[in-house]
Amino acid sequence: MKVRLIRKEELKSYFIPPLIYGPILGLIIFLVSLVDNELNISASKAFVIGFTFAFGLQLFGFILMEIFVRGNQIQKLQKENFKILEQYGIHLLDDLVYRGNYKGFWIHVNPHEEVIKKRKRLYFTINSYYNYPDSLNDNDSKWNFDQKNCNKYDIGTISFGGNAVTIVPNDKYNPDFQSSIDFLLKKLQELNLTPLDFNTWEDNYIRPIREKQEKEKQQRTKQIIKLGKFLDIKYEKPAPNNKYKQ
């Protein structure tokens, strides 16, 4: 499965802003140039310089982030040791996360960045999703079940919680994906845990958090200017420094 280098949906976030701050920059240049130039010369100069600078800056950011940085990330995530994931039906998607269904269980291989001695390094965690046994019918019993089965093994550390299980391989920078995934599924089967669809898990755990965040964002946002679909300027107050518990 081929990963897109350039995502069309990201173009808007790069090239719509110049339509907003380009005229503002042009107005500033126009007022400054009026000191030494006539009105028509000042207006044309402001228009050209303002929009050229605004679009040029955004184009530079687009090329840097969407082509060079993203392209480098894609290369790192398509090395030889990732081929086993493709064989397992777990594919790299446009958000640069490996996702797929293997033996009935949804498997996500998530890359993370951490800084070590001022250098960024990628490490990986592997997630899957499960249904609790029918005998666990209240939150306390489910919590106790999860805590009981969190453990450290020769291959890595496994954590259970909220219908999701995560394994952090001991060699998290260069993990043995095949052994890690096989071990993870073996533990799920030993515990008689059945597969849970990722969309269901997301609806139960992630969507309520996103909806709450979006509602709070709307309450903090004040509409300033809206002209159809082309110009929509809003002011958003900073969010308070609180974190949602998951």
C-alpha positions, 0 to 999 in steps of 0.5 A: 500500500502506497503512502501519499507524500503530499496530502491534498487535505493539508493544502488548505491549512498552508495556503488559506492563511495568506489570504488573511494575513497577506492583505494585512501585510499589504496594508502595512507596506502600503502605508509605509510606502506612501511616504515616498511614493504616489498612491497607485505605486504604493498600492501596487507595490503593497499588493505584490510584496504582501501576497508574494511574501505571504505565499512564499513563506507558506510555500517554504513551510509546505515544502519543508514539512510536507515533502522533506520532513514527511518524506524522511519519516516515510522512508524511516517507516518503510525499511526492511524490518517493517515488511513483516507488518505488510505480510501480516496485513498491517499497512502504513497509512497516511497518518504514518501509523501502521494499522491492520487486522491480524487473526481477528484483532486490530493491531496498531503500530505507533511511532513516537519521537523522543529526544536523547542527547539533543537527537530525535529517535523513533521508538514504537509501541504496539496496540490491540483492542479486546472485549472483557470476559462476560464474568467482569460486569463492573468497572472495579472488576475490570480495573482489577483484571487489567492491573493483574495482567500488566507485566514485564516479560522478556520481550517487553512490557504489557499494559492493559486498560480500557479495552486496550492493550499496549506492548512496549518492546524491550528494544523499542527503537528496533523491535522484532515486530513479528515476535512482539505481535505474536506474543501479544496475541498469545497473551490475549488468547490465554486470557480468553479475550475476544477482539474488539473493533477499533471503531467501537473502541474509538466511539467509546473512549476517544469520541467523547473526549473529542466532542468535549474538547470541541464543545469547549473550543467553540465556547472559547471561539469568537467569530470576527469575520465570515464571508462565505466559504472563503474568509473565516476569521475567528479568535480562540481563547487559550485553553486552560491547563488541564488534561483529560483523564483516559 
